[in-house]
């Protein structure tokens, strides 16, 4: 895992935690075609490694992700064709598959937002199951007011669901910065930390999750994801079926045994 070489990201693993670091600091980690391809490759490598039971996503430099790189290939520029068609094709070919890969990841995802998340970087940040941000970080949905574009990378869905439609509308229409502190206070993210504490805190959370009952955590992710579209009756039925699966896992057996023995469980992720 640590031997895989990339040019726009870094991939490392320690214990059961895989860490992907966006690594184009000179462009505030803006996403281009190469980075998207490398991210998808790295996500598959993580998924294919049974020993990796949590993903930590963060960025280098002073920004988390500035969204699409508007200059380099894979951005939104086009020549000789209708630009809108090119953008839509690139979304189908690169952007949306990346978001689907992240959403389908069967292990918990912790995102440490180390600096500004702008444009598509907002959606990328909010794909985490647990998102924490440095106090100096902020979120800015600059698509509309600066470019006349629509929020993408799932941000037009994630922000309303997490922070409410009224707040999402104001952020998308004005492009105003939303501080990490405000994001935590409104439920857009889990926690805001001092800058120096960000990675230690994110690593602590990721390591804890990597020692957890991975099969059960996957089912929790599934239950929460479907809750946004289910009625209460549908969700009760889903909980029953997922609980049926969870009850057959080795981790559940270990959890019960540990509870009865008054000791800490040792989960194998199975």
N, C-alpha and C positions, 0 to 999 in steps of 0.2 A: 504493500500500500504506500509506504513512505518513499518507495523507489519510483513512483510514477512522476513523470516530468511534464510540467505545463508551462506555458509562457504568460498566461494572464491570471492564473489562480495558483494557490498553493494547496496541496492536499497532504495532510499528515494524520497519523493515528497514534493514540496513546491509550493502552488498555482497550476498553470498549467504546471509546469516543473517537469519532472521525471529525477532523476540523477542516473545513474548506474556507480559505481566505481569499477574497477578491483582491487581485494584486495588479491593478493599473493605477497606482496612486497619482501619477502625473495627469490622469484624466478623471480624477475623483471616482475611480473604479466604474466608469461608464461602461455599459454593456455593448460589445460589438459582436460580430459573427463568431470570431475565434473564441471569445470568452463564453458565449452561450454554448458552443460546441464542447468546450472543455468542461463547463459545469455539468452538462448532461452526461458526459463520459465519466466524470468523477462521481456523480450520483449513482450511476449504474455500478461502478466499482464498489461503492459503499454498500449498495443493496445486495450485491453478490458476495459480500464478506459476512458470514454468519456471526463472526466474533464482534462485529461493530454493531452496537446497540443504541447509539445516539449520535446525532449529527449536530455539530456546532458550526454556524455560519457567521462570518464576520468580514471586515475589510481592513486593508492597510491604509496608512496615511491619515489624512484629516477628514476623509469622507467615507461613508458606507457605500453608497452607490448613487451616481447622478443620473441614473436612467439610461436611455439609449444614447449611444455616441452618435451625434448628428453629422459627424465629419467622416468617420471611417466606415468601411463596408459593413453592412448590417444595421446601419442607422436608418434615417428616414429620407436621405437624399436620393434622388433618381434623375436620370437624364434620358431624353428621347422617348419617355413613356409617361403615362398618367401617373403622377406620384402616388395618388391614393391607392391605385391598384398595386403598386410596388410595396407600399406599406402593408396592405392587407395580406399580400402573398408572404412577406417576411414574417408577419405575425403567425400565419398558418404554419410556416416552415420552421421557425425558430422560437419566437417568444412564447407562444401558447404551449408548445410541447414542453418547454422548460418548466413552465408553471404546473403543467399536469404531472411532470416527473416529481416535482417537489411535493405536490398535494398527495401523490400516491405513495410516497416514501413510507415504508411500514414501521419505521422507528421514530421516536420523538425527535423533533427538530427544535434546537435552541438558537435564536438569532441574537447576536450581540451587535447592536447598532452603534458603531464607534464614532460616527459623525453624521453629517447631513444625508438624509435619504430623500431624493427628489425625483419627480417624474415616475418612471417605472420602478425606480428604487424603492418607492413606498410599497408597491405591491410585493416586490421581492422580500422586503423586510417583514411584512405582515404575514408571509406564508409560514412563519415559525409557529410551532405549538406554544412556545414560551418565548416572548420577545422582551428583551431588556435593552435599555439605551443609556448611553452616557449623558450626563447632565448637559453637555455642550451640543448634543445632537439635536436635530429637528427634522420634521417631515414637511415636505412642500409639494403639493399637487400642482405643478406648474404647467401642465399640458394645455389647458384652455387659455388662461390669461396671457401666456407668453408665446404659445405656438398655434392656438386655435385648434388644438387636437383634443381628443377624448381620453380620459384616464384609462390606462391599460395595465397589463400584467396583473389583472384581477383587482386593481385598486378600486374600481367603480363598484365592486361587489364587497370587498373586504372592509373598506372604511365605513360604509353605511351600516353593515352588520355589526361591526365592532364598536363604533362610536355614535351611531344614530344618523338618520337621514339628514336632519337639519344641519348637523355639524359637517357631514360629508359634502353637502351642497355648498356650504360657505367656503370650505377649503378648496373644493374643485373649481368654483367659479371665481374666487379671488386669488388663489395661489398663495395666500398668506402662509407664513411659516407657523408650524404648530410645534411648540417646544416639547422636548422629551418629558418634562415635568407635567405639562398639560396632557400629553398623550397618556401618561400613566394614570393621571387623575380621572380621565374620562373613560378608561378601559380600552383605549386603542392598543396599548401594550401592557405588559404585566408590571414592569418596574423601571424606575429611573435611578441610576446610581451615580456616584462621583466618578469622574472620568477614569481615575487610576484604579477604581474598584471594578470596572466593567468586566474585563476578561477574567479576573479571579472569580467573580460572582457567576459569570456565565459558565466557566469551567466547573465550578462546584455543582451547579445545577445539572450540567451535562453528565458529570461523573456519577451523580446520584441516580439519574435516569438510566444510565448504562448498566447499573447494578440491579435494576428493577425487573419486574416480571414482564419481559418484552412482549410476549404473545398477548398478555392482557392489556398492555398499554396500546398495542396496535388496535385492539377492539375498542378501547376507549376513544381513540382518535376517530374510528369509524362511527361510533355512536354520536359523538359531538358534531362531526361533519354533516351527518344526515338530520340532526335535530333541527337545523335551520329551515328545512323544507317539510318536516313532518308535523302532523297534528299530534296532540298528546296521545291519542289512541294508537296511532302508528308508531310513536316512539316507545310506548310501553311494549308493543309487540316486538320491536327491534331489540329492546333491552332483553327481553326473554330469550330471543334467538342468540344474541351475542353472549348472554350469560351461560347458555347451554354449551357454547364453544369454550368459554373461559373455564367452566367447571371441569372440563376434560383435560386441562393442561397440567403438566408436571409441576409448574410453578404454583398452582393452586394447592396441590397436595402438599408441597413444601411449605407454603404459607400457613396452612392449617396446622401442620406438624410443629412449625416454629412457634405458633401462637400457643399451642398446648404445652410446649416445652419451655415457654417463657424465654425464648432466645430470638435473636435476629435471624430472619430468613436468609437463605443463600439461594437466590434465584439463578437459574441457568438460561432463562429466556425462552423456555419451551413449554 
